[in-house]
Amino acid sequence: MSRYTVYIIPHAWKEIKDLPGNMRQRVKRAIDALADDPRPPRSKALDAPEFEQELRRLRLDRWRIVYAVTEADKAVDVLAVRKRPPYDYGDLGPLLAEVS
């Protein structure tokens, strides 16, 4: 199986840097693992038919890694790392605009 290229948008990189130390390490390992398997069993597809990319989220305790998978380019774009609640996935459009 070929590896995917993982990109982290600048906004998401800032969110990762602001995480508590132990969670930052877990998030970095989870993002690194997306290169081998962008659809791990514990991830969930987000219902967003208005976007052409496949949007997914990966849950780590109360934190969510939101990312887009582009199969044609073999790319994974990490869009956000947010705490839930209160995050409600309402800003997916602007986040995807940063990728384009």
C-alpha positions in Angstrom: 0.0 0.0 0.0 1.4 3.4 -0.9 1.9 6.1 1.7 -0.1 9.3 1.7 1.4 12.7 1.9 0.3 14.5 5.1 0.0 18.3 5.0 -0.9 20.4 8.1 -2.4 23.8 7.3 -0.8 26.7 9.2 -3.9 27.2 11.4 -3.9 23.6 12.5 -0.2 23.7 13.1 -0.7 26.6 15.6 -3.5 24.6 17.3 -1.2 21.6 17.7 1.5 23.8 19.2 -1.0 25.2 21.7 -2.1 21.7 23.0 -1.0 20.4 26.4 2.3 18.4 26.2 0.9 14.9 26.5 -2.0 15.5 24.1 0.4 17.2 21.6 2.5 14.0 21.4 -0.6 11.8 20.9 -1.9 14.1 18.2 1.4 14.1 16.4 1.6 10.3 16.5 -2.0 10.0 15.2 -1.3 12.4 12.3 1.9 10.6 11.4 -0.1 7.3 11.3 -2.5 8.9 8.8 0.2 8.6 6.1 -0.1 4.8 6.3 -3.8 4.5 6.9 -5.9 7.7 6.3 -9.1 5.8 7.3 -8.2 4.1 10.6 -11.0 2.1 12.3 -11.5 4.7 15.0 -12.0 7.6 12.5 -15.4 8.7 11.2 -16.5 10.2 7.9 -18.1 13.5 8.3 -21.4 14.1 6.5 -20.5 17.0 4.2 -21.7 16.3 0.6 -21.2 19.9 -0.4 -17.4 19.4 -0.4 -15.5 17.3 -3.0 -12.9 16.0 -0.6 -13.6 13.2 1.8 -13.8 14.8 5.2 -13.0 12.7 8.3 -12.4 13.2 12.0 -10.3 11.2 14.4 -11.2 11.3 18.0 -8.6 11.3 20.8 -10.4 11.7 24.1 -12.2 15.0 23.9 -10.0 16.3 21.0 -10.9 15.9 17.3 -8.4 15.9 14.4 -10.4 17.0 11.4 -8.8 16.2 8.0 -9.5 15.8 4.3 -8.5 12.8 2.2 -7.8 13.4 -1.5 -7.5 10.0 -3.1 -6.3 11.2 -6.5 -3.3 13.0 -5.0 -2.8 10.4 -2.2 -2.9 13.4 0.2 -4.2 14.0 3.7 -4.8 17.6 4.7 -5.1 18.2 8.5 -7.5 21.1 8.8 -8.0 21.4 12.6 -7.4 20.0 16.0 -10.2 21.1 18.3 -11.7 20.2 21.6 -15.3 19.0 21.6 -17.5 20.3 23.0 -17.8 23.2 22.1 -16.5 22.6 18.5 -19.3 21.8 16.1 -17.6 21.5 12.7 -19.3 24.7 11.5 -16.1 26.2 9.9 -15.3 23.4 7.5 -15.8 25.6 4.4 -13.2 28.2 5.4 -10.8 25.5 6.5 -11.0 23.8 3.2 -10.5 27.1 1.4 -7.0 27.3 3.0 -6.2 24.0 1.3 -7.2 25.0 -2.2 
